[in-house]
Amino acid sequence: MPELPEAETIIRGLQPLTGQRLGTVEVLYPDVVEEGPALRQGAEGSQIVQVHRRGKNVILDLVQGDGARPSLVVNLGMSGRLLLRPLGDPSPPPTHPGLRASVARLDGTPVGELVYHDPRRFGRIRLLSARAFQAWSETLGPEPLSAHFRSVDLEAGLKRSRSPIRSWLLDQRRIAGVGNIYANEALFLAGIHPETPAAEIPSERVPGLHRALKRVLRDAVAAQGTTLRDYRTAQGWEGSYGTALRVYGRENQPCPQCRTPVVRRVFGNRSAFLCPRCQPEPEVP
Ligand SMILES: [Zn+2]
């Protein structure tokens, strides 16, 4: 499932879209597109003024002919890909295109197409007005790679919750962009058991968790994300962080620090991976 590093990699690959114009928009999977007819009408002919990211969502800021500035918000779900296909791209066309938009220069010269591909169809594409975008963005937590995300704020948030720390990290209202892979990896680096109640993480351990989150996310962005199955960059390439994973998906394999076999635990409907020695169970009070 694409998380922050995968979304960041995709938006970097989509930067050539900036300043270009969307032409014909085709909705092929109406179930992944919210209000398809209105979205088509709003997007067609708009200029893309910025491609950016909020949490794990890819955002295309548009400006319409009348000056309105809506945003196309793409949540990649489990298996969504956003592919930028230049004109005459020799690679085979995507097998599960959910939305396709032609892209042209401002003078009308066609340059290619933007394709949203999603075999499992858990993704979602919405066109939000500037005001609706602002309201939605405010429901999300801070961006963990921004300077505004400070250890003291993380500590204040943790103190208010009894949720297991892994679940807390996955809650997009707490921090935007962290999913199961990077939550598990950061908790391993910080030496914290994933089931530790958030409020019970001692203050002196919080800076370590804060550092671990930033490090794991930054390294994964540098590796262009993690491809386990479906994720690809905007150019169709695989991310290479998979080989750097320390515990995620490594059940029964040796911990990179102490060689104890990695353990998988299921809670909150998701697998957690941990080293039972480096990440001791929280003490029952
Ligand atoms: Zn270990």
Residues whose N, C-alpha, C, O or C-beta is under 5 A from the ligand:
A	BS01	ZN	C255 Q257 C258 R259 T260 C275 R277 C278
